[in-house]
Amino acid sequence: MKIADIPVNEQARVADLHGLQILDTPPEERFDRLTRLARRLFSVPMAVVSLVDTKRQWFKAHAGVDTCETGRDVSFCAHAILRDDVMVVPNALEDDRFKDNPLVTGDPFIRFYAGCPIRSPHGHKLGTLCVLDTIPRQFDADDQALLSDLARMVEQEMAAVHLATMDELTKLSNRRGFESLSQHALNMCKRLARPASLLYFDLDLFKQINDRFGHAEGDHALVTFSTILAANFRESDVIGRLGGDEFAVFLTNTGGQETATVLGHFEQAIERHNQTGKRGYDLLYSVGAIEYDPASHDTIGDLMNSADALMYQQKKRRREAS
């Protein structure tokens, strides 16, 4: 078995994949429909939308395949993303790269594979739309052109998902995207009995920035705050702009003093910015921090409501003290 080479642009490619925030998200009909269509058009038992992460391939949609991910080392798609065109393996048992691959010698007993790279809006090859069979077969030029057309449809759907769940100004998740990703992460914490926390931020005196310096400067303040958020929380945390000057962060596997420590580091980062920013104003914020309690929080919305209430209590105390 040959493990696929690492693409020369791997760091940028993986960053682009993670930036789409599609990994580990729930199934969606738009992608499931395309794998069902591919399976029917090519009369194959299996079709997959596969995304190649650093050490695994994860399936956004998988028709006829029970698992939702495998290791990258055994991935056919890790080979396919090294190409610009469709990769065809007519008979895996006759291909030195795959003949002793555990996906060939064992379940699901792959013999035939055809995969077309799917690209991000920035052009990075993130994975493939692939079709598979348990018997050898041929895949002619017309078949490859049709698979390429379907792969372009997958790309269009990914771009649509990204735009629908991304805040255009800050490039963070919008409210819809944040709630979807955070609910999925919360469900994982529930199953694994892991702690989680939610931070709800609101910029203080933001209207004064707009009134005094103009809306362009207000946008700059929002982008700056979001950039500091992204730089001071982990890649595994979900960060979103909920609307206006409100932001939230969902921290997985984090609670108690660790949440307070992370929040303290963020406060220090804001202070450093305020000392060097020289924009004529400081970035100020109120924040509500709440730990996930299985007895009180069934959904991410419950957590958000609790954290929002705590944030407004802090904001009210500051107004009364000023």
RAKAJO-V654923 format. One record per residue. RES is the residue in one letter. OMEGA is omega in degrees with one decimal (999 if undefined). NEAR is the number of other ideal C-beta (glycine too) atoms within 8 Angstrom. Layout:
res=[RES;RES]
omega=[OMEGA;OMEGA]
near=[NEAR;NEAR]
This chain:
res=[M;K;I;A;D;I;P;V;N;E;Q;A;R;V;A;D;L;H;G;L;Q;I;L;D;T;P;P;E;E;R;F;D;R;L;T;R;L;A;R;R;L;F;S;V;P;M;A;V;V;S;L;V;D;T;K;R;Q;W;F;K;A;H;A;G;V;D;T;C;E;T;G;R;D;V;S;F;C;A;H;A;I;L;R;D;D;V;M;V;V;P;N;A;L;E;D;D;R;F;K;D;N;P;L;V;T;G;D;P;F;I;R;F;Y;A;G;C;P;I;R;S;P;H;G;H;K;L;G;T;L;C;V;L;D;T;I;P;R;Q;F;D;A;D;D;Q;A;L;L;S;D;L;A;R;M;V;E;Q;E;M;A;A;V;H;L;A;T;M;D;E;L;T;K;L;S;N;R;R;G;F;E;S;L;S;Q;H;A;L;N;M;C;K;R;L;A;R;P;A;S;L;L;Y;F;D;L;D;L;F;K;Q;I;N;D;R;F;G;H;A;E;G;D;H;A;L;V;T;F;S;T;I;L;A;A;N;F;R;E;S;D;V;I;G;R;L;G;G;D;E;F;A;V;F;L;T;N;T;G;G;Q;E;T;A;T;V;L;G;H;F;E;Q;A;I;E;R;H;N;Q;T;G;K;R;G;Y;D;L;L;Y;S;V;G;A;I;E;Y;D;P;A;S;H;D;T;I;G;D;L;M;N;S;A;D;A;L;M;Y;Q;Q;K;K;R;R;R;E;A;S]
omega=[176.9;174.0;-176.0;173.7;176.5;178.9;-177.6;-179.5;-170.0;-176.6;179.2;-179.7;-179.0;177.7;178.2;178.3;-179.9;-179.7;177.4;177.7;179.8;179.4;175.9;174.7;-177.1;176.3;177.9;-176.3;-176.4;178.8;176.9;-179.1;-178.8;177.0;176.0;178.9;180.0;-179.5;-178.3;-177.4;-176.4;178.9;177.9;-179.0;-174.4;172.9;-171.1;162.7;-172.8;176.1;-173.9;178.5;-174.4;-176.6;-177.3;164.4;-176.7;-174.0;174.5;175.3;-177.9;178.2;179.3;179.2;-175.4;-175.2;179.2;174.9;171.9;174.4;177.7;-175.9;179.5;-172.5;169.5;-175.5;176.0;172.6;-174.6;-178.0;174.7;-177.5;174.4;-177.8;-179.2;174.0;-178.4;173.6;-175.9;-179.9;-175.3;-180.0;179.2;-179.1;-176.3;179.5;-167.5;-169.8;176.6;176.1;-178.7;175.6;176.4;-178.9;177.9;-177.9;10.2;174.6;-178.9;171.1;-179.3;176.8;168.9;-176.8;176.8;179.4;171.8;-172.0;174.4;174.9;178.0;175.5;179.3;178.9;-172.2;-176.0;-178.4;156.3;-176.0;175.0;-173.8;178.1;179.1;175.8;177.2;176.9;178.0;-177.5;-171.6;-175.5;178.6;176.7;-178.5;178.0;179.5;177.7;177.4;177.9;178.3;178.7;177.6;176.5;176.2;179.4;179.6;179.4;178.0;178.1;179.6;178.0;-177.6;-178.7;-177.8;-176.4;-177.6;173.3;-172.2;-176.4;-171.9;-176.0;171.3;171.6;170.4;-176.8;-179.3;-179.8;-179.8;-177.8;-179.8;-178.4;-177.9;178.2;177.9;178.4;178.3;178.3;177.9;178.5;177.3;-176.7;-176.0;-178.5;179.3;178.1;175.9;179.4;175.1;177.4;-178.7;-174.6;171.9;179.4;176.6;175.6;-178.4;179.0;179.7;176.3;178.4;-176.3;-174.4;-172.1;179.3;-174.9;177.2;177.6;174.7;176.2;178.6;179.3;178.6;179.6;179.5;180.0;-179.6;178.6;178.2;174.7;-176.2;-177.1;-172.2;173.1;-174.1;177.7;-179.1;178.5;179.2;-177.2;-179.1;168.2;-173.0;-178.5;179.3;-179.3;179.6;-178.9;177.2;175.0;174.3;-176.2;178.8;177.6;-177.1;177.6;175.2;-176.1;-179.7;177.0;178.5;179.6;179.1;179.3;176.9;177.8;178.6;178.9;178.2;178.3;176.7;178.7;178.2;177.5;-178.0;178.9;-175.0;-172.7;178.1;177.6;-179.0;178.9;174.5;169.3;-179.6;-176.9;167.3;-177.8;171.8;-178.8;-178.3;175.8;178.6;177.4;-177.0;-178.7;-174.8;-171.5;176.6;-174.9;176.3;177.3;176.7;178.5;-179.0;179.2;179.3;-179.0;178.2;179.3;178.4;178.4;-179.3;174.1;178.2;179.9;179.5;178.9;179.3;178.7;-179.1;-179.5;-176.2;999]
near=[8;6;5;10;4;5;9;4;7;8;6;8;12;10;8;12;16;9;6;12;12;10;10;5;10;5;7;10;6;9;13;11;8;15;15;10;9;15;15;7;8;12;5;12;7;13;15;15;15;15;13;12;11;5;5;9;15;11;13;11;12;13;12;8;10;3;7;5;7;9;8;13;6;9;13;14;13;13;11;14;14;8;9;3;7;12;13;8;12;9;9;13;8;7;9;5;9;14;11;6;13;6;12;13;7;6;4;8;9;14;12;16;13;16;14;16;12;13;9;11;6;5;5;11;9;14;13;15;17;14;15;15;12;9;6;9;8;4;11;6;5;6;10;14;8;10;16;11;8;14;13;8;9;13;11;8;11;13;9;9;12;12;7;8;12;11;10;4;8;8;7;14;15;13;10;9;13;17;12;11;15;15;10;11;12;15;8;11;14;8;6;6;5;8;10;15;13;17;13;16;14;13;13;9;8;11;6;8;12;11;5;7;9;6;6;6;11;12;9;9;14;13;10;11;13;14;8;13;14;9;7;9;11;5;4;5;11;12;13;17;15;10;6;5;7;11;15;15;13;16;14;12;8;11;9;7;5;8;14;9;8;12;11;8;9;12;8;8;11;11;8;8;11;9;6;6;9;4;8;5;10;5;13;6;10;11;11;15;13;11;10;13;6;6;3;6;10;3;8;11;7;10;15;12;8;13;15;10;9;12;14;11;9;11;11;8;8;10;7;6;5;4]
